[in-house]
Amino acid sequence: MKWLLSLLTVLLLLLQYKLWVGEGGVPAILHLEKEVARQQNHKQQLEERNASLAAEVSDLKQGLDAIEERARSELGMIRKDEQFYQIIHSNPPASGEQQ
């Protein structure tokens, strides 16, 4: 009877070891849960970015205002009846130089 109790104790310890330390144990599951949460967060950010890009594409297809804004900001284009002024700032003197 004593040997049966010893055998059951050893089996219990082996199962506990596998649960806490072995492959598929509690630490591995916790790590996977953190990884899933991180991936879901990343997915949410990508979905928001995709929605923003889809809205921008829709604006570019529908209206001329978005196209005009892009032409002005990215290409520096102006209308025929507008005047363009470019302001050039001079470099400030270095800290050791006098004005």
C-alpha positions in Angstrom: 0.0 0.0 0.0 2.9 2.3 0.7 4.3 1.8 -2.7 0.9 2.7 -4.3 0.9 6.0 -2.3 4.4 6.7 -3.4 3.6 6.0 -7.1 0.5 8.3 -6.9 2.6 11.0 -5.3 5.3 10.8 -8.1 2.6 10.9 -10.8 1.0 13.9 -9.2 4.4 15.7 -9.0 5.1 14.9 -12.7 1.7 16.2 -13.7 2.2 19.4 -11.6 5.7 19.8 -13.2 4.2 19.6 -16.7 1.4 22.0 -15.7 3.7 24.7 -14.3 6.9 24.3 -16.3 6.4 22.0 -19.3 5.3 22.8 -22.8 1.8 24.1 -22.9 1.9 25.0 -19.2 0.6 28.1 -17.4 3.6 30.4 -18.4 3.3 29.5 -22.1 -0.5 30.2 -22.0 0.1 33.6 -20.3 2.7 34.4 -22.9 0.3 33.5 -25.7 -2.5 35.6 -24.2 -0.2 38.6 -24.1 0.8 38.0 -27.7 -2.8 37.7 -28.8 -3.6 41.0 -27.0 -0.7 42.7 -28.7 -1.7 41.4 -32.1 -5.3 42.5 -31.6 -4.1 46.0 -30.7 -1.9 46.1 -33.9 -4.8 44.9 -36.0 -7.0 47.6 -34.6 -4.4 50.3 -35.5 -4.2 48.8 -39.0 -8.0 48.8 -39.4 -8.1 52.5 -38.4 -5.4 53.3 -40.9 -7.1 51.4 -43.6 -10.4 53.2 -42.9 -8.6 56.6 -43.1 -7.0 55.6 -46.4 -10.3 54.4 -47.8 -11.9 57.8 -46.8 -9.1 59.6 -48.5 -9.5 57.6 -51.7 -13.2 58.2 -51.6 -12.6 62.0 -51.3 -10.1 61.9 -54.2 -12.6 60.1 -56.4 -15.6 62.2 -55.4 -14.6 65.8 -55.1 -12.1 68.3 -56.5 -11.4 69.9 -53.2 -9.2 67.0 -52.0 -7.4 66.9 -55.3 -6.8 70.7 -55.2 -5.6 70.5 -51.6 -3.1 67.7 -52.5 -1.9 69.6 -55.5 -1.2 72.7 -53.4 0.4 71.0 -50.4 2.4 68.3 -52.1 3.2 69.7 -55.5 3.2 73.4 -54.7 0.7 74.2 -57.4 -1.3 77.5 -57.6 -4.2 78.8 -59.6 -3.8 81.1 -62.6 -5.2 84.1 -60.8 -3.1 83.6 -57.6 0.2 85.0 -56.7 2.9 82.9 -55.0 5.2 84.4 -52.3 8.1 82.5 -50.9 9.6 83.7 -47.7 13.2 82.8 -47.1 14.4 82.9 -43.5 18.0 83.8 -42.9 20.0 81.4 -40.7 20.4 82.7 -37.1 24.0 83.4 -36.0 25.8 80.7 -34.0 26.0 81.1 -30.3 29.6 82.3 -30.3 29.2 84.9 -33.1 28.0 88.5 -32.5 25.4 90.2 -34.6 
